[in-house]
């Protein structure tokens, strides 16, 4: 074997050139491997069974009854339109290590869209029926308290 054969000796590269090449291969100094930021929007649509269940629950609390099919259709359509107009938003940041592999992912939920239960409650609280139901419950509670006091004094 001749002297120098099979060796990189004398190839004209210095140690600093080798380190620069290695750094470039590992992503050091490459902005692609530093950090990326993503802004994501997403549409959450409530399913028809969930609309019915949530509306019935809210109406039981505020009106003392279940929703009619027409109310489910009307309020459900309003909810779906509100959800479409108010999408959720997420901002995330991903950092990468020198090898180009993902290092750290963090993010923030900036908006969550529409809360269906609160949406229905806000609509229904303003209705005359809800106000009337509230007054009736207050009257019935007072009547029950008076009856309980009478029973207590009569038995004792």
Secondary structure, DSSP 8 states (H G I E B T S, - for coil): --TTTT--TTSS--HHHHHHHHHHHTTTT-GGGTEEEEEEEE-----HHHHHHHHHHHHHHHHSS---HHHHHHHHHHHHHHHHHS-EEEEEEEEE-TTS-EEEEEEEEEE----HHHHHHHHHHTSHHHHHHHHHHHHHHHHHHHHHHHHHHHH-
